[in-house]
Amino acid sequence: MQFLDIIIFAVIAVLLVLRLKSVLGQRTGYEQPLEKTGADRLREAENETGNDNQPIPLHPKANGDDSKTMTGLDALRRYDRSFDETQFVGGAAAAFEMVLSAYAEGDLAQLKRLLGYDLLQSFSTSVQARNAAKESLTITLDEIKEVSILNISVTDQIAQITVHFHSVQTRVALDADGEIIEADENGPRDFTDIWIFERDLTLSDPNWKLVETETADDDA
């Protein structure tokens, strides 16, 4: 009787082993994936492609590298595939006129919408100094002869576009007594301006802000 019990337990043990083996050897679809290594993640990121079938560069902060600058229209379109060069140039021309007008009128609220922080501080200081001296300025944009993009760069998903403006302007500055300041410069004059517009590509806001200006004849 004892020998029969031993045989029965042995058979049960064998059946249990076979049952466990059949279950552990099958994939149910709920198994946890193996943890990916840093190399695996890097390889997957490098295999992602944009509309131009070129690898999308990793954000420098994501892999610990120093900030890297990419240049050209293709670099910008990797982050903003809807960017339209012609539309941007038209918007830059409109912004050029609005900034000149707002600066001359001392409209700081309008300038705040159009300028980056540092440039806004510079323009505000100039406007305040003019107001304190009770001077006034009128700028008439007679003609925009040329608007062209000189350079496009992207650093840490911050895009900058350098734009060249060639325009004809009439500027009239008056002192506290209403007398013209520098009367010999009050007629229409040619101006060459280099402006840099900037946009944070991580934000949904599509608007660009002016962050730097340079001109050979800057009364600002």
Phi, psi and omega in degrees: 000317179295321179296323179293322178297321180296318179296319181296314179297324180295318179296318179298318180299316179298318180296319179297318179298315180297322180294315179297319180297320181292326180284311182293337182273001181248148176262123183269347183097357181247008180293146176286133179292154176296145181295132181280143177276168177301323179295322178296316181296318180298318181296319179295318180296321181289339181275349177292141181230154176265194180295334181271010178061024175255145180302136175280122184293145176291145174297129183308325183286343183284334182240010174084001179285162174291160179300137180238142180253129174250147183236158176101165182296321180298324179298317179293319183288345174293332179259327181230090185288348180268000183299131180240117185297317181296317179295321179296316180300319177297318178293323178296320178296319178294319179295324179303313181293319182294320180294315179300316181295314182295322179294314181298321182276352182070029182275087184291330178297317178292319179297326179298327179284338188254338189248152170288167188302308185297316180293324177300318179298319180295314179295320181297318179299318180295317180296317180295321178295320178296317179295321181295326179275359181059036175263163178224158182220135173239129177238120176250121178274099184286322183196140169255110184279327183204140170226122182213149178275126179265325185201147174230132178218153178227122177229122182052040180061023169255115182266141175230137177234123179266126186238138177259127177242132171240116186222166172246123183230150171244117182244128179235118178250133181242143178275187184297336180266005180081011178273145181290132176268130180055067184300331182287354181245019185269351178278176177301133181223151176279137177233138173245116183241142173242113182243144178245123177257147185225149177211137175275112186285351177277350181262155179281344180295118183276356186281144177260149177240144178283127184241346181204141177227148175211132180212151180287338180227081186251112177275352185288000000 
